[in-house]
Amino acid sequence: MNTAALKAAHEREQLILFVGAGVSQSLGLPPWSELIDHMARQLGFEPEEYRQYGSALALAEYFRLQHGNIGPLRSWMDRQWHAPDMSVASSRVHELIVRGNFKIIYTTNYDRWLENAFEHHRREFIKVVSVADLARIRRDVTQIVKFHGDFENDDSIVLDETSYFRRLDFESPLDIKLRADVLGRSVLFIGYSLADINIRYLFYKLARLWHTSVPGVPQPPSYIFLPVRNPVQQAVLAQWGIQAISPDGDEDDPSAALVAFMEEVVGAEVRAPDARNGASRRKNRS
């Protein structure tokens, strides 16, 4: 696993972190299938029957049409994704993200676990969800950009088909911010499944953005961590300027593989004092 160029970009503060659902799942969040089952029961369907009627986006769209909005679904997700028995205090990968001193972190997760991790480790951050938040950005404070929305704002959440299609326009204020942020910087994607067409489309758009904005200039390499080596995906991603990085050996636990990778990128010695000496920890939930 050769990470020399990636570590160099991080040391130059020229690396943007993009955090996906796989990072939060290490905390014990329910799988996406439970969301589909909940929608089915709320609408009077058997879960197996409901799944046959369309993609997850289409099923969420139908739920919104029947209820008038996604408010009830968002409330249920918020409770399930932040259950009382979940805690970020012992999450090594969240600690590495916080202590890695990334200046800009994008996430497609709706949950608050990144924010909770920064609060737990007593690091300041600014959450960016809407246009109004852009005025609060400070160069000396980490930005957590909620690219697919936040549980505190129903209108911001990209969940159903309509919101997904709007996201594909790539013309929202957060899209424009992303364009400015990535020019001249590398991006590291962690916690993503390549089965997610939305993130693959983002890879494609980032490559097109670079080549149309600065034609003839080599695109700074970006990276995605994959727990299992996949030569087919590696070749497909390479055409979009994305280098796939995977462990050299076999690792049965994706979460452990991600921790080992992040330790290599930001430094294995990065550890919070309270994690070493057992000092009292606060549970930060909102």
Residue frames as qw, qx, qy, qz and C-alpha x, y, z in Angstrom:
[[0.000, 0.891, 0.455, 0.000, 0.00, 0.00, 0.00],
 [0.481, 0.097, 0.037, 0.870, 1.98, 2.98, -1.34],
 [0.110, -0.886, -0.449, 0.036, 0.73, 6.19, 0.28],
 [0.522, -0.224, -0.005, 0.823, 3.79, 8.44, -0.11],
 [0.077, 0.316, 0.333, 0.885, 2.19, 10.96, -2.48],
 [0.420, -0.678, -0.517, -0.311, -1.00, 10.95, -0.44],
 [0.605, -0.583, -0.299, 0.452, 0.87, 11.63, 2.79],
 [0.391, -0.028, 0.114, 0.913, 2.81, 14.42, 1.09],
 [0.131, -0.527, -0.426, -0.723, -0.43, 16.11, -0.01],
 [0.559, -0.699, -0.445, -0.012, -1.74, 15.83, 3.54],
 [0.594, -0.391, -0.153, 0.686, 1.43, 17.35, 5.00],
 [0.203, 0.127, 0.238, 0.941, 1.13, 20.28, 2.55],
 [0.252, 0.449, 0.531, -0.673, -2.50, 20.78, 3.68],
 [0.348, 0.315, -0.451, -0.760, -3.56, 20.16, 0.09],
 [0.199, -0.110, -0.964, -0.139, -5.78, 17.15, 0.81],
 [0.559, -0.167, 0.060, -0.810, -9.57, 17.29, 1.14],
 [0.116, 0.000, 0.976, -0.183, -11.21, 14.40, 2.98],
 [0.594, -0.070, -0.326, -0.732, -14.52, 12.99, 1.66],
 [0.194, -0.128, 0.886, -0.402, -16.27, 10.77, 4.24],
 [0.548, -0.091, -0.580, -0.596, -18.91, 8.18, 3.33],
 [0.783, -0.387, -0.057, -0.484, -21.34, 5.92, 5.16],
 [0.857, 0.049, -0.477, 0.189, -18.78, 3.20, 5.81],
 [0.234, 0.355, -0.511, 0.747, -17.09, 5.40, 8.41],
 [0.498, -0.319, 0.247, -0.768, -20.28, 5.84, 10.44],
 [0.880, -0.083, -0.356, -0.302, -21.25, 2.18, 10.13],
 [0.536, 0.215, -0.690, 0.437, -18.30, 1.25, 12.32],
 [0.206, -0.237, 0.479, -0.820, -20.31, 2.80, 15.19],
 [0.155, 0.224, 0.939, -0.211, -23.10, 0.27, 14.73],
 [0.420, 0.295, -0.019, -0.858, -25.52, 2.24, 12.56],
 [0.725, 0.263, 0.604, -0.202, -28.30, 0.13, 11.05],
 [0.360, 0.010, 0.685, 0.634, -27.88, -0.99, 7.43],
 [0.246, 0.141, -0.250, -0.926, -29.72, 0.88, 4.68],
 [0.325, -0.216, -0.857, -0.337, -32.06, -2.10, 4.27],
 [0.160, -0.446, -0.734, 0.487, -33.67, -1.23, 7.62],
 [0.148, 0.349, 0.024, -0.925, -34.67, 2.15, 6.21],
 [0.362, 0.022, -0.664, -0.654, -36.39, 0.46, 3.27],
 [0.315, -0.310, -0.894, 0.075, -38.17, -1.96, 5.63],
 [0.040, -0.423, -0.495, 0.758, -39.35, 0.94, 7.81],
 [0.275, 0.225, -0.259, -0.898, -40.74, 2.80, 4.79],
 [0.364, -0.114, -0.839, -0.388, -42.57, -0.36, 3.70],
 [0.241, -0.400, -0.818, 0.334, -44.20, -0.86, 7.10],
 [0.045, 0.398, 0.253, -0.881, -45.21, 2.79, 7.33],
 [0.368, 0.244, -0.379, -0.813, -46.88, 2.55, 3.93],
 [0.798, 0.059, 0.351, -0.487, -48.63, -0.76, 4.60],
 [0.748, 0.457, -0.455, -0.157, -46.39, -2.99, 2.48],
 [0.928, -0.290, 0.135, 0.193, -44.49, -6.12, 3.29],
 [0.236, -0.776, 0.410, 0.417, -40.77, -5.21, 3.08],
 [0.493, -0.079, 0.754, 0.427, -39.94, -7.91, 0.51],
 [0.397, 0.694, 0.583, 0.143, -42.82, -6.75, -1.67],
 [0.017, 0.964, 0.052, -0.259, -41.89, -3.07, -1.36],
 [0.392, -0.564, 0.522, 0.506, -38.28, -3.65, -2.42],
 [0.513, 0.232, 0.730, 0.389, -39.48, -5.09, -5.74],
 [0.274, 0.852, 0.444, -0.044, -41.19, -1.84, -6.73],
 [0.358, 0.892, -0.068, 0.268, -38.08, 0.22, -7.46],
 [0.555, 0.319, -0.422, 0.642, -34.71, 1.52, -6.39],
 [0.394, -0.449, -0.528, 0.604, -34.09, 2.96, -2.93],
 [0.038, -0.122, 0.056, 0.990, -34.39, 6.46, -4.42],
 [0.361, -0.259, -0.566, -0.694, -37.74, 5.66, -6.05],
 [0.504, -0.466, -0.722, 0.094, -39.08, 4.06, -2.87],
 [0.279, -0.380, -0.352, 0.809, -38.09, 7.14, -0.86],
 [0.117, -0.042, -0.308, -0.943, -39.74, 9.30, -3.53],
 [0.446, -0.403, -0.697, -0.391, -42.98, 7.33, -3.15],
 [0.437, -0.465, -0.604, 0.476, -42.80, 7.74, 0.63],
 [0.118, -0.220, -0.083, 0.965, -42.45, 11.52, 0.20],
 [0.273, -0.189, -0.505, -0.797, -45.40, 11.65, -2.20],
 [0.502, -0.456, -0.725, -0.122, -47.61, 9.70, 0.21],
 [0.468, -0.548, -0.466, 0.513, -46.63, 11.72, 3.29],
 [0.114, 0.973, 0.178, 0.092, -46.16, 15.11, 1.64],
 [0.083, 0.856, -0.472, 0.192, -42.57, 15.39, 2.88],
 [0.734, 0.163, -0.621, 0.221, -39.73, 13.28, 4.28],
 [0.259, -0.632, 0.380, -0.623, -40.07, 14.72, 7.79],
 [0.876, -0.330, 0.192, -0.295, -41.35, 11.50, 9.44],
 [0.937, 0.225, -0.144, 0.226, -38.66, 9.46, 7.67],
 [0.332, 0.637, -0.378, 0.583, -35.93, 11.92, 8.63],
 [0.502, -0.600, 0.339, -0.522, -37.06, 11.84, 12.29],
 [0.982, -0.147, 0.086, -0.087, -36.97, 8.04, 12.36],
 [0.780, 0.421, -0.231, 0.401, -33.53, 7.96, 10.73],
 [0.014, 0.723, -0.371, 0.583, -32.21, 10.54, 13.18],
 [0.725, -0.492, 0.314, -0.365, -33.31, 8.41, 16.15],
 [0.995, 0.044, 0.068, 0.062, -31.95, 5.18, 14.69],
 [0.664, 0.551, -0.205, 0.463, -28.67, 6.69, 13.50],
 [0.057, 0.556, -0.463, 0.688, -28.04, 8.23, 16.96],
 [0.776, -0.419, -0.447, -0.152, -29.19, 5.48, 19.32],
 [0.466, -0.826, 0.230, -0.216, -28.24, 5.85, 23.03],
 [0.883, -0.314, 0.292, 0.189, -25.89, 2.86, 22.90],
 [0.711, 0.528, 0.069, 0.460, -23.76, 4.42, 20.15],
 [0.365, -0.873, 0.091, 0.310, -20.68, 6.45, 21.04],
 [0.614, 0.740, -0.180, 0.210, -17.90, 8.02, 19.05],
 [0.410, -0.830, 0.372, -0.069, -15.55, 8.05, 22.08],
 [0.700, -0.336, 0.606, 0.172, -13.87, 4.75, 21.24],
 [0.769, 0.597, 0.222, 0.059, -13.84, 5.15, 17.45],
 [0.590, -0.386, 0.322, 0.632, -10.22, 5.18, 16.33],
 [0.419, 0.401, 0.505, 0.639, -11.06, 6.21, 12.76],
 [0.069, -0.922, -0.311, -0.220, -13.02, 9.25, 13.97],
 [0.533, -0.751, 0.089, 0.380, -10.13, 10.16, 16.24],
 [0.584, -0.079, 0.434, 0.682, -7.72, 9.98, 13.30],
 [0.236, 0.700, 0.470, 0.484, -10.01, 12.16, 11.20],
 [0.269, -0.951, -0.155, -0.012, -10.15, 14.81, 13.93],
 [0.570, -0.671, 0.261, 0.395, -6.47, 14.67, 14.86],
 [0.687, 0.242, 0.430, 0.533, -5.45, 14.57, 11.20],
 [0.103, -0.624, -0.020, 0.774, -6.05, 18.33, 10.98],
 [0.320, 0.410, 0.655, 0.548, -7.82, 18.25, 7.64],
 [0.021, 0.172, 0.072, -0.982, -8.80, 21.80, 6.75],
 [0.591, 0.137, -0.162, -0.778, -11.83, 20.76, 4.70],
 [0.206, 0.038, 0.976, -0.068, -13.94, 17.63, 5.21],
 [0.566, 0.031, -0.309, -0.764, -16.86, 16.82, 2.94],
 [0.224, 0.020, 0.951, -0.211, -19.34, 14.13, 3.89],
 [0.430, -0.150, -0.577, -0.678, -22.38, 12.60, 2.22],
 [0.326, -0.311, -0.850, 0.273, -23.58, 11.35, 5.63],
 [0.297, -0.707, -0.287, -0.575, -26.64, 12.97, 7.21],
 [0.721, -0.546, -0.389, 0.177, -25.65, 11.95, 10.74],
 [0.133, -0.947, 0.169, -0.237, -23.78, 14.06, 13.31],
 [0.914, -0.318, 0.001, 0.251, -20.97, 11.64, 14.18],
 [0.598, 0.392, -0.063, 0.696, -18.23, 13.71, 12.59],
 [0.142, -0.736, 0.061, -0.659, -19.40, 16.76, 14.50],
 [0.800, -0.579, -0.015, -0.156, -19.69, 14.70, 17.69],
 [0.882, 0.002, -0.094, 0.462, -16.14, 13.45, 17.20],
 [0.322, 0.544, -0.114, 0.766, -14.79, 17.00, 16.94],
 [0.462, -0.706, 0.050, -0.534, -16.71, 17.98, 20.07],
 [0.926, -0.362, -0.092, 0.061, -15.50, 14.90, 21.95],
 [0.778, 0.024, -0.042, 0.626, -11.86, 15.65, 21.12],
 [0.213, -0.836, -0.171, 0.476, -12.41, 19.36, 21.83],
 [0.365, -0.054, 0.451, 0.813, -11.58, 20.58, 18.36],
 [0.306, 0.568, 0.185, -0.741, -13.38, 23.52, 16.82],
 [0.287, 0.195, 0.779, 0.522, -15.23, 23.11, 13.52],
 [0.371, 0.339, 0.042, -0.864, -17.76, 24.90, 11.34],
 [0.457, 0.304, 0.834, 0.049, -20.61, 22.91, 9.83],
 [0.204, 0.326, -0.329, -0.863, -21.62, 23.95, 6.32],
 [0.386, 0.358, 0.848, -0.066, -25.06, 22.87, 5.12],
 [0.319, 0.822, 0.471, 0.035, -26.56, 25.92, 3.41],
 [0.398, 0.672, 0.059, 0.622, -25.59, 29.20, 1.75],
 [0.362, -0.884, 0.025, -0.296, -25.95, 31.00, 5.06],
 [0.846, -0.464, 0.124, 0.233, -23.20, 28.84, 6.56],
 [0.728, 0.422, 0.046, 0.538, -20.67, 29.94, 3.93],
 [0.018, 0.860, -0.103, 0.500, -20.33, 33.34, 5.60],
 [0.691, -0.683, 0.192, -0.136, -19.19, 31.62, 8.83],
 [0.930, 0.173, -0.099, 0.310, -16.18, 29.87, 7.29],
 [0.251, -0.902, 0.344, 0.069, -12.81, 30.63, 8.88],
 [0.631, 0.574, -0.520, 0.041, -9.46, 29.59, 7.45],
 [0.030, 0.476, -0.777, 0.410, -8.18, 28.47, 10.85],
 [0.594, -0.044, 0.623, -0.506, -11.10, 26.14, 11.64],
 [0.160, 0.019, 0.940, 0.301, -11.96, 22.81, 10.00],
 [0.556, 0.148, -0.124, -0.809, -14.98, 22.92, 7.71],
 [0.314, 0.123, 0.941, -0.037, -17.38, 19.97, 7.79],
 [0.383, 0.216, -0.312, -0.842, -19.40, 20.28, 4.60],
 [0.525, 0.187, 0.782, -0.279, -22.61, 18.19, 4.67],
 [0.059, 0.224, -0.615, -0.753, -22.77, 17.60, 0.93],
 [0.283, -0.289, -0.824, -0.397, -25.97, 15.51, 0.99],
 [0.453, -0.617, -0.207, -0.610, -27.64, 17.41, 3.79],
 [0.096, 0.210, -0.725, 0.649, -28.08, 17.25, 7.52],
 [0.249, -0.447, -0.857, 0.056, -30.74, 15.77, 9.81],
 [0.094, -0.498, -0.412, 0.757, -31.41, 19.25, 11.21],
 [0.293, 0.476, -0.154, -0.815, -32.68, 20.51, 7.84],
 [0.704, 0.307, 0.630, -0.109, -35.22, 18.38, 5.93],
 [0.551, 0.808, 0.031, -0.207, -34.86, 20.46, 2.75],
 [0.029, 0.774, -0.609, -0.171, -31.12, 19.82, 2.59],
 [0.617, -0.220, 0.755, -0.019, -31.31, 16.01, 2.59],
 [0.482, 0.402, -0.603, -0.493, -30.57, 14.15, -0.65],
 [0.433, -0.092, 0.853, -0.276, -32.61, 10.99, -0.18],
 [0.663, 0.465, 0.541, -0.227, -35.42, 10.66, -2.71],
 [0.646, 0.342, 0.485, 0.480, -35.29, 10.62, -6.50],
 [0.185, 0.934, 0.208, 0.226, -36.12, 14.30, -6.97],
 [0.358, -0.890, 0.252, 0.129, -33.41, 15.52, -4.59],
 [0.729, -0.196, 0.511, 0.410, -30.96, 13.10, -6.21],
 [0.547, 0.595, 0.408, 0.425, -31.70, 14.47, -9.68],
 [0.036, -0.995, 0.001, -0.093, -31.22, 18.00, -8.39],
 [0.590, -0.643, 0.396, 0.286, -27.85, 16.91, -7.03],
 [0.729, 0.172, 0.497, 0.439, -26.90, 15.59, -10.49],
 [0.305, 0.925, 0.160, 0.162, -27.31, 19.13, -11.86],
 [0.715, -0.136, -0.097, 0.679, -24.14, 19.93, -9.92],
 [0.167, 0.574, 0.147, 0.788, -25.18, 23.61, -9.72],
 [0.507, -0.790, -0.344, -0.017, -26.09, 24.13, -6.05],
 [0.097, -0.924, 0.295, -0.221, -24.08, 26.55, -3.86],
 [0.720, -0.496, 0.482, 0.054, -22.28, 23.58, -2.26],
 [0.849, 0.338, 0.289, 0.285, -21.39, 22.26, -5.72],
 [0.338, 0.876, -0.084, 0.333, -19.89, 25.63, -6.60],
 [0.429, -0.794, 0.413, -0.122, -17.94, 25.60, -3.34],
 [0.885, -0.136, 0.415, 0.159, -16.67, 22.09, -4.13],
 [0.696, 0.639, 0.096, 0.313, -15.45, 23.26, -7.52],
 [0.053, 0.905, -0.283, 0.312, -13.42, 26.02, -5.89],
 [0.662, -0.609, 0.424, -0.103, -12.10, 23.75, -3.13],
 [0.918, 0.001, 0.361, 0.163, -10.85, 20.92, -5.35],
 [0.591, 0.773, -0.090, 0.214, -8.99, 23.01, -7.89],
 [0.242, 0.717, -0.533, 0.379, -5.31, 22.47, -7.13],
 [0.467, -0.426, 0.654, -0.416, -6.01, 20.00, -4.32],
 [0.340, 0.050, -0.927, -0.147, -6.21, 16.24, -4.02],
 [0.696, -0.282, 0.080, -0.656, -9.28, 14.49, -2.59],
 [0.114, 0.165, -0.967, 0.156, -9.30, 11.34, -0.44],
 [0.713, -0.209, -0.226, -0.630, -12.52, 9.30, -0.37],
 [0.083, 0.147, -0.935, 0.311, -13.05, 6.91, 2.55],
 [0.339, 0.220, 0.730, -0.551, -16.07, 4.85, 3.57],
 [0.559, 0.418, -0.136, -0.703, -17.56, 4.62, 0.07],
 [0.677, 0.142, 0.719, 0.059, -18.99, 1.73, -1.88],
 [0.018, -0.275, 0.558, 0.783, -18.35, 1.82, -5.60],
 [0.093, 0.448, 0.871, 0.179, -21.85, 0.42, -6.09],
 [0.033, 0.760, 0.378, -0.528, -23.08, 3.96, -5.28],
 [0.508, 0.550, 0.413, 0.518, -23.67, 5.55, -8.70],
 [0.086, -0.985, -0.135, -0.058, -23.89, 8.98, -7.08],
 [0.491, -0.728, 0.333, 0.345, -20.29, 8.89, -5.87],
 [0.643, 0.094, 0.550, 0.524, -19.11, 7.49, -9.22],
 [0.290, 0.826, 0.359, 0.324, -20.84, 10.39, -10.95],
 [0.293, -0.941, 0.085, 0.143, -19.04, 12.75, -8.57],
 [0.647, -0.330, 0.464, 0.507, -15.69, 11.22, -9.63],
 [0.507, 0.469, 0.532, 0.489, -16.62, 11.80, -13.27],
 [0.047, 0.955, 0.241, 0.164, -17.73, 15.39, -12.66],
 [0.466, -0.794, 0.209, 0.329, -14.56, 16.25, -10.73],
 [0.618, -0.078, 0.526, 0.579, -12.43, 14.98, -13.62],
 [0.332, 0.680, 0.484, 0.440, -14.47, 16.93, -16.18],
 [0.203, -0.966, -0.137, 0.082, -14.36, 20.02, -13.98],
 [0.536, -0.591, 0.329, 0.506, -10.58, 19.97, -13.86],
 [0.535, 0.112, 0.586, 0.598, -10.07, 19.38, -17.58],
 [0.195, 0.787, 0.454, 0.370, -12.50, 22.15, -18.60],
 [0.297, -0.943, -0.074, 0.134, -11.21, 24.65, -16.03],
 [0.221, -0.778, 0.510, 0.291, -7.48, 24.19, -16.63],
 [0.922, 0.382, 0.058, -0.037, -7.07, 22.34, -19.95],
 [0.650, 0.600, -0.364, 0.293, -3.64, 20.91, -20.57],
 [0.133, -0.611, 0.600, -0.498, -2.64, 21.03, -16.88],
 [0.462, -0.028, -0.883, 0.072, -2.25, 17.65, -15.13],
 [0.620, -0.590, -0.196, -0.479, -5.00, 16.99, -12.61],
 [0.177, -0.504, 0.721, -0.441, -3.78, 16.56, -9.00],
 [0.436, -0.060, -0.892, -0.105, -4.27, 12.88, -8.13],
 [0.602, -0.359, 0.245, -0.670, -7.19, 11.95, -5.92],
 [0.179, 0.204, -0.951, 0.148, -7.61, 8.73, -4.01],
 [0.774, -0.299, -0.072, -0.554, -10.17, 6.26, -2.74],
 [0.166, -0.358, 0.885, -0.246, -9.51, 3.64, -0.09],
 [0.827, 0.002, -0.340, -0.448, -10.96, 0.23, -0.93],
 [0.638, -0.485, 0.556, -0.221, -10.65, -2.51, 1.74],
 [0.801, 0.076, 0.577, 0.139, -10.50, -5.17, -1.00],
 [0.124, -0.418, 0.541, 0.719, -8.38, -4.82, -4.12],
 [0.626, 0.563, 0.513, -0.169, -10.43, -4.60, -7.33],
 [0.403, -0.199, 0.488, 0.749, -8.40, -4.36, -10.57],
 [0.198, 0.590, 0.651, 0.435, -11.47, -3.65, -12.71],
 [0.161, -0.934, -0.314, 0.054, -12.57, -0.70, -10.60],
 [0.498, -0.573, 0.188, 0.623, -8.98, 0.46, -10.31],
 [0.372, 0.111, 0.555, 0.736, -8.75, 0.82, -14.10],
 [0.025, 0.754, 0.573, 0.321, -12.16, 2.49, -14.40],
 [0.335, -0.886, -0.198, 0.253, -11.37, 5.02, -11.68],
 [0.562, -0.313, 0.260, 0.720, -7.92, 5.78, -13.07],
 [0.303, 0.465, 0.499, 0.665, -9.45, 7.36, -16.17],
 [0.198, -0.882, -0.306, -0.299, -11.09, 9.92, -13.88],
 [0.200, 0.656, -0.412, 0.600, -7.89, 10.69, -12.00],
 [0.705, -0.539, 0.234, -0.398, -8.80, 8.56, -8.96],
 [0.379, 0.393, -0.826, 0.143, -6.16, 6.19, -7.60],
 [0.854, -0.385, -0.184, -0.298, -7.58, 3.19, -5.72],
 [0.098, 0.532, -0.747, 0.387, -5.55, 2.23, -2.65],
 [0.893, -0.275, -0.211, -0.287, -6.02, -1.16, -0.97],
 [0.613, -0.621, 0.487, -0.041, -4.18, -3.14, 1.74],
 [0.266, 0.545, -0.769, -0.203, -1.27, -5.25, 0.54],
 [0.032, 0.044, -0.991, 0.124, -2.50, -8.31, 2.44],
 [0.389, -0.458, -0.705, -0.376, -5.88, -9.82, 3.19],
 [0.074, -0.050, 0.519, -0.850, -7.92, -7.98, 5.80],
 [0.143, -0.430, -0.881, -0.138, -11.27, -9.50, 6.79],
 [0.149, -0.741, -0.504, 0.418, -12.39, -6.46, 8.79],
 [0.352, 0.689, 0.269, 0.574, -13.01, -3.37, 6.59],
 [0.312, -0.937, -0.056, -0.146, -13.08, -1.08, 9.64],
 [0.723, -0.533, 0.245, 0.365, -9.68, -2.34, 10.84],
 [0.651, 0.279, 0.355, 0.611, -8.27, -1.92, 7.33],
 [0.110, 0.871, 0.207, 0.432, -9.50, 1.67, 7.21],
 [0.518, -0.848, 0.078, 0.076, -7.95, 2.45, 10.59],
 [0.762, -0.237, 0.318, 0.511, -4.58, 1.04, 9.48],
 [0.477, 0.550, 0.344, 0.593, -4.75, 3.09, 6.30],
 [0.108, -0.937, -0.127, -0.307, -5.62, 6.34, 8.10],
 [0.671, -0.674, 0.153, 0.269, -2.83, 5.73, 10.62],
 [0.703, 0.053, 0.337, 0.624, -0.42, 5.50, 7.72],
 [0.267, 0.724, 0.310, 0.556, -1.72, 8.71, 6.16],
 [0.213, -0.885, -0.005, -0.415, -1.93, 10.96, 9.24],
 [0.175, 0.520, -0.691, 0.472, 0.50, 9.13, 11.52],
 [0.670, -0.296, -0.680, -0.015, -0.07, 6.21, 13.89],
 [0.361, -0.105, -0.538, 0.754, 1.15, 8.32, 16.80],
 [0.266, -0.302, -0.100, -0.910, -1.86, 10.63, 16.44],
 [0.464, -0.425, -0.776, 0.045, -3.89, 9.88, 19.55],
 [0.288, -0.762, -0.065, -0.576, -5.89, 12.04, 21.88],
 [0.062, 0.394, -0.706, 0.585, -4.54, 12.39, 25.44],
 [0.633, -0.172, 0.383, -0.650, -7.87, 11.38, 26.96],
 [0.913, 0.173, -0.272, -0.249, -7.79, 8.15, 24.92],
 [0.556, 0.371, -0.664, 0.336, -4.45, 7.22, 26.51],
 [0.088, 0.223, -0.687, 0.685, -5.01, 8.07, 30.15],
 [0.257, -0.445, -0.858, -0.011, -8.67, 7.21, 30.50],
 [0.047, 0.114, 0.275, -0.954, -9.68, 10.74, 31.41],
 [0.372, 0.501, 0.660, -0.418, -13.38, 11.37, 31.60],
 [0.105, 0.119, 0.629, 0.761, -15.15, 11.68, 28.26],
 [0.405, 0.344, 0.300, -0.793, -18.24, 13.53, 27.34],
 [0.374, 0.383, 0.805, 0.256, -20.93, 12.11, 25.12],
 [0.099, 0.370, -0.102, -0.918, -21.70, 14.79, 22.58],
 [0.173, 0.437, 0.836, 0.284, -25.10, 14.44, 21.04],
 [0.175, 0.197, 0.055, -0.963, -27.50, 16.97, 19.70]]
